Amino acid sequence: TAAASTYSCEELVYHFSPHSTFPERLTVGCVIIQENYSNFDDLKKFRLLDGSNFTNFLDIAGSPTHCVQSSGGWRLVVDNSSINCKQQFSLVLTEELENFILPLKETTVHTLEGR
């Protein structure tokens, strides 16, 4: 079983220093945003640093898997100026790339018709 840790916007802003590090074994970083999230400027203020490569949370959340992988641990870099956590997101750090099921308020139905 892979280890994982989950952090909310508030935890990242108020309980971590702007340059916190996470355990090296947690090499996969995923950002999951709430449905209808629109505070994209704030997502850009959060970045994961892998060595010398930064990836902001907006790019991570918008990727097909909602995740990025590091070569050995992450450092969190946050521009704490005027971050608003009214809309929620979660940072999930884990040892292995996982599949996430994102719940939606409304059912999405696709009907295929054919012969």
GROMACS elastic network, one bead per residue, 0.5 to 0.9 nm:
[ bonds ]
;  ai    aj funct       b0    kb
    2    94     6  0.68027   500
    2    95     6  0.55824   500
    2    96     6  0.64309   500
    3    25     6  0.83977   500
    3    26     6  0.74273   500
    3    93     6  0.84306   500
    3    94     6  0.57337   500
    3    95     6  0.59058   500
    3    96     6  0.83209   500
    4    26     6  0.70413   500
    4    92     6  0.68900   500
    4    93     6  0.54573   500
    4    95     6  0.66552   500
    4    96     6  0.87085   500
    5    26     6  0.83354   500
    5    91     6  0.81512   500
    5    92     6  0.57418   500
    5    93     6  0.52415   500
    5    94     6  0.64668   500
    6    90     6  0.65127   500
    6    91     6  0.56171   500
    6    93     6  0.63948   500
    6    94     6  0.87060   500
    7    10     6  0.81217   500
    7    11     6  0.59587   500
    7    12     6  0.65583   500
    7    89     6  0.85714   500
    7    90     6  0.55332   500
    7    91     6  0.51219   500
    7    92     6  0.65169   500
    7    93     6  0.84961   500
    8    11     6  0.51941   500
    8    12     6  0.63489   500
    8    13     6  0.87097   500
    8    85     6  0.88577   500
    8    88     6  0.71878   500
    8    89     6  0.61672   500
    8    91     6  0.64885   500
    9    12     6  0.52616   500
    9    13     6  0.62086   500
    9    14     6  0.85561   500
    9    84     6  0.86648   500
    9    85     6  0.58142   500
    9    86     6  0.89329   500
    9    87     6  0.86133   500
    9    88     6  0.64177   500
    9    89     6  0.60620   500
    9    90     6  0.65268   500
    9    91     6  0.79521   500
   10    13     6  0.51552   500
   10    14     6  0.57917   500
   10    15     6  0.76441   500
   10    84     6  0.89615   500
   10    85     6  0.63071   500
   10    88     6  0.87691   500
   11    14     6  0.54237   500
   11    15     6  0.51044   500
   11    16     6  0.69223   500
   12    15     6  0.58636   500
   12    16     6  0.54128   500
   12    17     6  0.81715   500
   12    18     6  0.86153   500
   12    46     6  0.88261   500
   12    76     6  0.85826   500
   12    78     6  0.82035   500
   12    91     6  0.86541   500
   13    16     6  0.62753   500
   13    17     6  0.78621   500
   13    18     6  0.79836   500
   13    78     6  0.75605   500
   13    79     6  0.89894   500
   13    80     6  0.65896   500
   13    83     6  0.78091   500
   13    85     6  0.86618   500
   14    17     6  0.79140   500
   14    80     6  0.89970   500
   16    19     6  0.77432   500
   16    20     6  0.60361   500
   16    76     6  0.85293   500
   17    20     6  0.53729   500
   17    76     6  0.84360   500
   17    77     6  0.83747   500
   17    78     6  0.81004   500
   18    76     6  0.67754   500
   18    77     6  0.52098   500
   18    79     6  0.69330   500
   18    80     6  0.72213   500
   19    75     6  0.63219   500
   19    76     6  0.53460   500
   19    78     6  0.70048   500
   20    74     6  0.86092   500
   20    75     6  0.56377   500
   20    76     6  0.52116   500
   20    77     6  0.70886   500
   21    24     6  0.85352   500
   21    73     6  0.77326   500
   21    74     6  0.59480   500
   21    76     6  0.60962   500
   22    25     6  0.85635   500
   22    26     6  0.72417   500
   22    73     6  0.63650   500
   22    74     6  0.56639   500
   22    75     6  0.62828   500
   22    76     6  0.78466   500
   22    93     6  0.85548   500
   23    26     6  0.57918   500
   23    27     6  0.84337   500
   23    72     6  0.88098   500
   23    73     6  0.60958   500
   23    74     6  0.75675   500
   24    27     6  0.65112   500
   24    71     6  0.89068   500
   24    72     6  0.52505   500
   24    74     6  0.69480   500
   25    28     6  0.88497   500
   25    72     6  0.67817   500
   25    73     6  0.62819   500
   25    94     6  0.78163   500
   25    95     6  0.59191   500
   26    29     6  0.76701   500
   26    70     6  0.86002   500
   26    72     6  0.77072   500
   26    73     6  0.58881   500
   26    74     6  0.76716   500
   26    93     6  0.55865   500
   26    96     6  0.79009   500
   27    68     6  0.84250   500
   27    69     6  0.56483   500
   27    70     6  0.50354   500
   27    71     6  0.66610   500
   27    72     6  0.57328   500
   27    73     6  0.51045   500
   27    74     6  0.69669   500
   27    93     6  0.70399   500
   27    94     6  0.62910   500
   27    95     6  0.54639   500
   27    96     6  0.73510   500
   27    97     6  0.88458   500
   28    67     6  0.66294   500
   28    68     6  0.57734   500
   28    70     6  0.63014   500
   28    73     6  0.82402   500
   28    74     6  0.86448   500
   28    92     6  0.80328   500
   28    93     6  0.55823   500
   28    94     6  0.51954   500
   28    95     6  0.59199   500
   28    96     6  0.62006   500
   28    97     6  0.61426   500
   28    98     6  0.88828   500
   29    48     6  0.79746   500
   29    60     6  0.81569   500
   29    66     6  0.84091   500
   29    67     6  0.53616   500
   29    68     6  0.53748   500
   29    69     6  0.62647   500
   29    70     6  0.78971   500
   29    74     6  0.80522   500
   29    91     6  0.69205   500
   29    92     6  0.58181   500
   29    94     6  0.66645   500
   29    95     6  0.89524   500
   29    97     6  0.85378   500
   30    57     6  0.84644   500
   30    60     6  0.66296   500
   30    61     6  0.71323   500
   30    65     6  0.80038   500
   30    66     6  0.53687   500
   30    68     6  0.64374   500
   30    69     6  0.87662   500
   30    90     6  0.80091   500
   30    91     6  0.56772   500
   30    93     6  0.63516   500
   30    94     6  0.82909   500
   30    97     6  0.87223   500
   31    57     6  0.63496   500
   31    58     6  0.81582   500
   31    60     6  0.60247   500
   31    62     6  0.86938   500
   31    66     6  0.57467   500
   31    67     6  0.64920   500
   31    89     6  0.68388   500
   31    90     6  0.56565   500
   31    92     6  0.63151   500
   31    93     6  0.89115   500
   32    60     6  0.87294   500
   32    61     6  0.60049   500
   32    66     6  0.66772   500
   32    67     6  0.88391   500
   32    88     6  0.87824   500
   32    89     6  0.54917   500
   32    90     6  0.52129   500
   32    91     6  0.66176   500
   32    92     6  0.77826   500
   32   100     6  0.86836   500
   32   102     6  0.80549   500
   33    36     6  0.84097   500
   33    37     6  0.63404   500
   33    61     6  0.69218   500
   33    87     6  0.83580   500
   33    88     6  0.62783   500
   33    90     6  0.64611   500
   33    91     6  0.89441   500
   33   102     6  0.89959   500
   34    37     6  0.54843   500
   34    87     6  0.71228   500
   34    88     6  0.56735   500
   34    89     6  0.58342   500
   34    90     6  0.85281   500
   34   102     6  0.87537   500
   34   104     6  0.88601   500
   35   102     6  0.86522   500
   35   103     6  0.81959   500
   35   104     6  0.65501   500
   35   105     6  0.77726   500
   37    40     6  0.76747   500
   37    87     6  0.64271   500
   37    88     6  0.76180   500
   37    89     6  0.84006   500
   38    41     6  0.85519   500
   38    87     6  0.78731   500
   39    42     6  0.57962   500
   39    43     6  0.69214   500
   39    84     6  0.82080   500
   39    85     6  0.89098   500
   39    86     6  0.89688   500
   39    87     6  0.70287   500
   40    43     6  0.50658   500
   40    44     6  0.66137   500
   40    57     6  0.89755   500
   40    58     6  0.65078   500
   41    44     6  0.53451   500
   41    45     6  0.69963   500
   41    58     6  0.82622   500
   42    45     6  0.52089   500
   42    46     6  0.72779   500
   42    57     6  0.88604   500
   42    58     6  0.85541   500
   42    79     6  0.89655   500
   42    82     6  0.84638   500
   42    83     6  0.59294   500
   42    84     6  0.70761   500
   42    85     6  0.85530   500
   43    46     6  0.56441   500
   43    47     6  0.83006   500
   43    56     6  0.69665   500
   43    57     6  0.51631   500
   43    58     6  0.51020   500
   43    59     6  0.86689   500
   43    61     6  0.88488   500
   43    83     6  0.89421   500
   43    89     6  0.88624   500
   44    47     6  0.70562   500
   44    55     6  0.89357   500
   44    56     6  0.52734   500
   44    57     6  0.58742   500
   44    58     6  0.55801   500
   44    59     6  0.80589   500
   44    79     6  0.89420   500
   45    56     6  0.70605   500
   45    57     6  0.77515   500
   45    58     6  0.88778   500
   45    77     6  0.81007   500
   45    78     6  0.57228   500
   45    79     6  0.51673   500
   45    80     6  0.75247   500
   45    81     6  0.86284   500
   45    83     6  0.79547   500
   46    55     6  0.85175   500
   46    56     6  0.56575   500
   46    57     6  0.56638   500
   46    58     6  0.83328   500
   46    76     6  0.73175   500
   46    77     6  0.60409   500
   46    79     6  0.66859   500
   46    80     6  0.86298   500
   47    54     6  0.60623   500
   47    55     6  0.53564   500
   47    57     6  0.58328   500
   47    58     6  0.88736   500
   47    75     6  0.83312   500
   47    76     6  0.59785   500
   47    77     6  0.51228   500
   47    78     6  0.63191   500
   47    79     6  0.87679   500
   48    53     6  0.81633   500
   48    54     6  0.56444   500
   48    55     6  0.53657   500
   48    56     6  0.63374   500
   48    57     6  0.75450   500
   48    74     6  0.61116   500
   48    75     6  0.57201   500
   48    77     6  0.61852   500
   48    78     6  0.87571   500
   49    52     6  0.64621   500
   49    53     6  0.55437   500
   49    55     6  0.65689   500
   49    56     6  0.87767   500
   49    70     6  0.85441   500
   49    73     6  0.87072   500
   49    74     6  0.57031   500
   49    75     6  0.50075   500
   49    76     6  0.62776   500
   49    77     6  0.69897   500
   50    53     6  0.51738   500
   50    54     6  0.64861   500
   50    55     6  0.82659   500
   50    69     6  0.86472   500
   50    70     6  0.56553   500
   50    71     6  0.70485   500
   50    72     6  0.75074   500
   50    73     6  0.68694   500
   50    74     6  0.55182   500
   50    75     6  0.67898   500
   51    54     6  0.82587   500
   51    70     6  0.84411   500
   51    71     6  0.82083   500
   51    72     6  0.84903   500
   51    73     6  0.86908   500
   51    74     6  0.80819   500
   51    75     6  0.84398   500
   54    77     6  0.86982   500
   55    58     6  0.84139   500
   55    59     6  0.67066   500
   55    60     6  0.69737   500
   55    68     6  0.83211   500
   56    59     6  0.55787   500
   56    60     6  0.65160   500
   56    61     6  0.88560   500
   57    61     6  0.59628   500
   57    62     6  0.83948   500
   57    91     6  0.85891   500
   58    61     6  0.52181   500
   58    62     6  0.60893   500
   58    63     6  0.86637   500
   59    62     6  0.51378   500
   59    63     6  0.62107   500
   59    66     6  0.83997   500
   60    63     6  0.53143   500
   60    64     6  0.86555   500
   60    65     6  0.82613   500
   60    66     6  0.53000   500
   60    67     6  0.55741   500
   60    68     6  0.64678   500
   61    64     6  0.81926   500
   61    65     6  0.80853   500
   61    67     6  0.70577   500
   62    65     6  0.82270   500
   62    66     6  0.61185   500
   62    67     6  0.88844   500
   63    67     6  0.68054   500
   63    68     6  0.83589   500
   64    67     6  0.78924   500
   65    68     6  0.80046   500
   65    97     6  0.86060   500
   65    98     6  0.85894   500
   65    99     6  0.75141   500
   65   100     6  0.80468   500
   66   100     6  0.84404   500
   67    92     6  0.87056   500
   67    97     6  0.75423   500
   67    98     6  0.88179   500
   68    97     6  0.85307   500
   69    72     6  0.87210   500
   69    73     6  0.89472   500
   69    96     6  0.88632   500
   69    97     6  0.80055   500
   70    73     6  0.61192   500
   70    74     6  0.69024   500
   71    74     6  0.88019   500
   74    93     6  0.89368   500
   78    81     6  0.87408   500
   79    82     6  0.84786   500
   79    83     6  0.80492   500
   80    83     6  0.60015   500
   84    87     6  0.75539   500
   85    88     6  0.61616   500
   85    89     6  0.84159   500
   93    96     6  0.89036   500
   94    97     6  0.72040   500
   94    98     6  0.82229   500
  103   106     6  0.88274   500
  104   107     6  0.67874   500
  104   108     6  0.83086   500
